[in-house]
Amino acid sequence: MKRSRVCLLAVLLAASTAFAGDRTESLLARAWPAAPYASVGNIGTGVGIVFSPDLTVPGNCRFYQALGFACFESADWLQIVGDIHSWNMNHPSNRIRTLILETHGTNGNGLRVQKGKKPDDDRSYISVGALQEWVEPVGVRNIMISACNSGRLLRPEIYLKLNHDPGDPLFLPATLGIIDATDAFDPTRTRVTVITPASSHIENTLVGSLRELAPATRKALTAAAKDHGVTLPKQFAVSEILIMMILRDPDLQLQSGGDFTEVLSKEQTSVATSEKLFKSFVDHLNYIAARDGKVGSARAAAR
């Protein structure tokens, strides 16, 4: 099938300033330690994921909830951070420590969530520093910013307070407001560390269908969805960087330490690479479901 690709910004909130200088595998191991060994229904345990409404498909959050993620979708950053706070207060045994954002990077001018591209559509922005400030009190620990010129989001002049009129045509009216860090926030003292890819580039999100998964995988996902109190959608959206994190892809290169760039990059993966990544993601889910099915059968036979 021809797969749609959309530019987005993915942000992973991970675990502490000790991450600086660590290698990619160390960063992932600390931010998302259970992922390689998880069953289909708990791949996302301890991980939250945020979607900009225009970068998703109907019911997309239900797909991620079936995988064990906490999932949020809104064009209002105040609602998003409020929901994250509520989740961690109401789920003390399954708090979000890692947060993945599937949002816009706005050419590196601010994290944007929106319902659409019309000037009067619901839309809001937040700075990287403000995001750190809002999520730290409830235990979210690290920020990995990727995709769509993520390195430009770390520029000192907008790290804490965005330029509200940067003159960029992608910086559409903030109909639901802009959240900046307060004057009291000191990024050198926060426990929330920012992690980015080694190079600033364009990131894509891909749309897939449940029909592309093996029957056993669909069965396992349906059961997991029921356990989490949701029903599966027909389609799902997944970013390339999320796939690479789940797979522990050797081509994924992450860093921490706050390096920034002024350069606006147009570099992105090829369509062939996108398809290869998506197939690897499907194969991975199929493998986990098949493995768990064999374990379940063995346990049943031993009773």
C-alpha positions in Angstrom: 0.0 0.0 0.0 1.2 3.6 -0.6 1.9 5.0 2.8 1.4 8.6 3.7 4.3 10.5 5.4 4.0 13.6 7.5 6.6 15.8 9.1 6.5 15.9 12.8 8.6 16.5 15.9 9.0 13.6 18.4 10.1 14.3 21.9 11.1 11.7 24.4 11.2 12.8 28.0 13.7 10.5 29.7 15.6 10.2 32.9 18.3 12.5 34.3 21.3 14.7 33.7 23.5 11.6 34.0 22.4 10.9 30.4 24.7 13.6 29.0 27.4 12.0 26.9 26.0 8.5 27.1 25.7 6.4 24.0 22.3 5.9 22.3 21.8 2.4 23.7 22.4 3.7 27.2 20.0 6.6 26.8 17.3 4.2 25.6 18.1 1.6 28.3 17.5 4.1 31.0 14.6 5.9 29.5 12.7 2.9 28.3 14.2 -0.2 29.8 11.3 -2.7 29.4 10.7 -2.1 25.7 12.8 -4.9 24.2 11.3 -7.6 26.5 7.7 -6.4 26.7 4.6 -8.3 25.7 2.3 -6.6 23.1 0.1 -5.3 25.8 2.9 -3.6 27.9 5.4 -2.3 25.3 4.6 1.3 26.4 4.5 0.7 30.2 5.7 3.9 31.9 5.7 5.8 28.7 3.3 8.5 27.6 2.8 9.6 24.0 1.3 12.9 22.8 -0.2 13.5 19.4 -1.0 16.7 17.6 -4.5 16.1 16.3 -3.6 16.7 12.6 -0.7 14.2 12.7 -2.9 11.2 13.7 -5.8 9.1 12.5 -9.2 8.5 14.1 -8.9 6.4 17.3 -5.1 6.4 17.1 -4.7 6.7 20.9 -6.6 3.5 21.4 -3.9 1.6 19.4 -1.2 2.9 21.7 -3.3 2.3 24.8 -3.6 -1.3 23.7 0.2 -1.4 23.6 0.3 -0.1 27.2 1.1 3.6 26.6 -0.6 6.5 28.2 -1.8 8.5 25.3 -2.9 12.1 24.9 -4.2 14.0 21.8 -5.1 17.7 21.9 -4.4 21.1 20.3 -4.1 22.7 23.7 -0.8 22.3 25.6 -2.5 23.3 28.9 -4.8 20.4 28.5 -2.0 18.0 27.6 0.2 18.9 30.6 -2.8 18.9 32.9 -3.7 15.4 31.6 -0.1 14.2 32.2 -0.3 15.5 35.8 -3.6 13.8 36.3 -2.3 10.5 34.9 0.7 10.4 37.2 -1.3 11.4 40.3 -4.0 8.7 39.6 -1.6 5.9 38.5 1.2 5.9 41.2 2.2 2.3 40.2 2.4 3.2 36.5 3.6 6.7 36.3 4.8 8.2 33.1 8.6 8.7 33.3 9.2 8.9 29.5 7.1 11.1 27.3 7.1 10.9 23.5 5.7 13.8 21.6 4.3 13.4 18.1 4.0 17.1 17.4 5.2 19.8 15.0 8.6 21.5 15.3 7.5 24.6 13.3 10.9 24.8 11.5 12.5 24.8 14.9 10.5 27.8 16.3 8.4 25.9 18.9 6.6 22.7 19.8 3.2 23.0 18.1 -0.1 21.0 18.4 -3.0 21.9 16.2 -6.2 20.6 14.7 -5.5 21.9 11.2 -3.6 24.4 9.1 -6.3 27.1 8.8 -5.3 30.3 10.7 -8.3 30.0 13.0 -7.9 26.3 13.9 -7.2 25.4 17.5 -3.5 25.6 18.0 -0.9 26.2 20.8 2.8 26.3 21.3 5.3 25.5 24.1 9.0 26.1 24.5 11.4 23.2 25.5 12.2 24.8 28.8 8.5 25.3 29.6 7.8 21.7 28.9 10.6 20.7 31.3 9.3 23.0 33.9 5.7 21.7 33.6 6.4 17.9 33.7 9.2 17.7 36.2 7.0 18.0 39.3 5.1 14.8 38.5 8.1 12.6 37.8 8.6 12.8 34.0 12.3 12.7 33.6 14.2 13.4 30.3 13.4 15.1 27.0 14.5 13.7 23.7 13.6 16.0 20.9 13.8 14.6 17.4 12.7 15.4 13.8 11.8 18.5 11.9 14.8 20.6 12.8 14.8 19.6 16.5 18.2 21.1 17.0 16.8 24.6 16.3 14.4 24.3 19.2 17.4 24.3 21.5 18.6 27.7 20.4 19.3 29.8 23.6 17.1 32.7 22.4 14.0 30.5 22.3 14.8 27.7 24.7 12.8 29.3 27.6 10.6 31.8 25.8 9.6 31.5 22.2 9.7 34.3 19.7 6.0 35.0 19.4 6.4 36.6 15.9 9.4 34.8 14.2 8.2 35.7 10.7 8.0 32.0 9.7 5.0 31.1 7.6 4.7 27.8 9.5 4.2 29.8 12.8 0.5 30.0 12.5 -1.7 32.0 15.0 -1.6 30.6 18.5 -5.4 30.5 19.0 -5.0 28.6 22.2 -1.9 30.4 23.5 1.8 30.0 23.9 3.4 28.6 27.0 6.9 29.9 28.0 9.0 29.0 31.0 8.7 31.2 34.0 11.4 33.6 35.1 12.0 31.3 38.1 12.9 28.2 36.0 16.6 27.4 35.8 17.3 24.8 33.1 20.7 24.0 34.7 19.0 22.7 37.9 16.2 20.6 36.3 16.2 16.8 36.5 14.5 16.6 33.1 17.2 16.1 30.5 16.9 16.9 26.8 17.9 14.2 24.4 18.0 14.8 20.6 19.1 12.9 17.5 22.8 13.5 16.6 21.7 15.5 13.6 18.7 17.9 13.1 16.5 16.8 10.2 12.9 16.2 9.1 11.1 13.3 10.7 8.2 11.4 9.2 5.1 9.7 10.6 3.6 6.8 8.8 0.1 5.5 8.6 -0.6 1.8 8.7 -3.5 -0.6 8.9 -4.2 -3.3 11.4 -4.8 -5.6 8.4 -1.0 -5.4 7.7 -0.4 -7.3 11.0 -0.5 -11.1 11.3 -3.8 -12.6 12.5 -2.2 -13.7 15.7 -0.9 -10.2 16.3 -4.4 -8.7 15.7 -5.8 -11.3 18.2 -3.2 -10.4 20.8 -3.8 -6.7 20.3 -7.6 -7.1 20.6 -7.1 -8.9 23.9 -4.7 -6.3 25.1 -7.1 -3.5 24.1 -9.9 -5.2 26.1 -7.6 -5.4 29.1 -6.9 -1.7 28.8 -10.6 -0.9 28.3 -10.4 0.3 24.7 -11.3 -0.9 21.2 -8.8 -1.0 18.4 -9.0 1.5 15.5 -8.6 0.3 11.9 -5.5 2.4 11.3 -2.6 3.8 13.4 0.1 6.4 12.9 3.6 5.8 14.0 6.7 8.0 13.6 10.0 6.7 12.2 11.8 7.6 15.3 9.3 5.8 17.5 9.8 2.7 15.4 13.6 3.0 15.7 13.4 3.4 19.5 11.2 0.3 19.9 13.4 -1.7 17.6 16.6 -0.4 19.1 17.6 0.3 15.5 21.5 0.5 15.2 21.1 3.5 12.8 19.4 5.6 15.5 21.9 8.1 16.9 20.9 10.1 20.0 22.8 12.6 22.1 22.2 14.8 25.2 23.9 17.9 26.3 21.9 20.7 24.7 23.9 21.1 21.4 21.8 23.3 19.1 22.0 24.5 15.5 20.8 27.5 13.5 20.7 25.6 10.3 17.3 24.8 8.8 17.6 21.3 7.4 15.5 19.7 4.6 17.1 16.2 5.0 14.7 13.3 5.5 14.6 9.6 4.9 13.7 8.1 1.5 10.3 6.5 0.8 12.1 3.1 0.6 13.7 3.6 4.0 10.3 4.5 5.5 8.8 1.3 4.1 11.6 -0.8 5.4 11.2 0.8 8.9 7.5 0.2 8.9 7.9 -3.5 7.8 10.4 -4.0 10.6 7.9 -2.5 13.1 5.2 -4.9 11.8 7.6 -7.8 12.0 8.6 -6.8 15.6 4.9 -6.8 16.7 4.3 -10.1 15.0 7.4 -11.6 16.7 6.3 -10.5 20.2 2.7 -11.8 19.6 3.9 -15.1 18.3 6.4 -15.5 21.1 3.8 -14.7 23.8 1.4 -17.1 22.1 3.9 -20.0 22.4 4.6 -19.2 26.0 0.9 -19.1 26.8 0.3 -22.4 25.0 3.2 -24.0 26.9 1.9 -22.8 30.2 -1.6 -24.1 29.4 -0.2 -27.5 28.4 1.8 -27.7 31.7 -1.3 -27.3 33.9 
